[in-house]
Amino acid sequence: MRDTVTISLPRGVRREVDRIAEREGVSRSEILRASLEDYLFVRRFRALRQRMTAAAQAQGLFTDEDVFDRLS
């Protein structure tokens, strides 16, 4: 199910989105939807990385070399 969300954009951003949409043959909504999905993915990745880094450091793993040594 989809919901409709209304947002306001600075004029320059809207123009750029419109240029990209026209060039790529997709709708403005598709550009904004993909952009939000990418943004949310990056946020989830950063949160996971932060949790994993803390867990690794608690085990004395600080560098790639530390990980390699542990796996070897």
DADA-V427324 format. One record per residue. N is the residue number from 1. RES is the residue in three letters. BURIAL is # if it has 9 or more other ideal C-beta (glycine too) atoms within 8 Angstrom, else .. Layout:
# DADA-V427324
n:N res:RES burial:BURIAL
n:N res:RES burial:BURIAL
This chain:
# DADA-V427324
n:1 res:MET burial:.
n:2 res:ARG burial:.
n:3 res:ASP burial:.
n:4 res:THR burial:.
n:5 res:VAL burial:.
n:6 res:THR burial:.
n:7 res:ILE burial:.
n:8 res:SER burial:.
n:9 res:LEU burial:.
n:10 res:PRO burial:.
n:11 res:ARG burial:.
n:12 res:GLY burial:.
n:13 res:VAL burial:.
n:14 res:ARG burial:#
n:15 res:ARG burial:.
n:16 res:GLU burial:.
n:17 res:VAL burial:#
n:18 res:ASP burial:#
n:19 res:ARG burial:.
n:20 res:ILE burial:#
n:21 res:ALA burial:#
n:22 res:GLU burial:.
n:23 res:ARG burial:.
n:24 res:GLU burial:.
n:25 res:GLY burial:.
n:26 res:VAL burial:.
n:27 res:SER burial:.
n:28 res:ARG burial:.
n:29 res:SER burial:.
n:30 res:GLU burial:#
n:31 res:ILE burial:#
n:32 res:LEU burial:#
n:33 res:ARG burial:.
n:34 res:ALA burial:.
n:35 res:SER burial:.
n:36 res:LEU burial:.
n:37 res:GLU burial:.
n:38 res:ASP burial:.
n:39 res:TYR burial:.
n:40 res:LEU burial:.
n:41 res:PHE burial:.
n:42 res:VAL burial:.
n:43 res:ARG burial:.
n:44 res:ARG burial:.
n:45 res:PHE burial:.
n:46 res:ARG burial:.
n:47 res:ALA burial:.
n:48 res:LEU burial:.
n:49 res:ARG burial:.
n:50 res:GLN burial:.
n:51 res:ARG burial:.
n:52 res:MET burial:.
n:53 res:THR burial:.
n:54 res:ALA burial:.
n:55 res:ALA burial:.
n:56 res:ALA burial:#
n:57 res:GLN burial:#
n:58 res:ALA burial:.
n:59 res:GLN burial:.
n:60 res:GLY burial:.
n:61 res:LEU burial:#
n:62 res:PHE burial:.
n:63 res:THR burial:.
n:64 res:ASP burial:.
n:65 res:GLU burial:.
n:66 res:ASP burial:#
n:67 res:VAL burial:#
n:68 res:PHE burial:.
n:69 res:ASP burial:.
n:70 res:ARG burial:.
n:71 res:LEU burial:.
n:72 res:SER burial:.
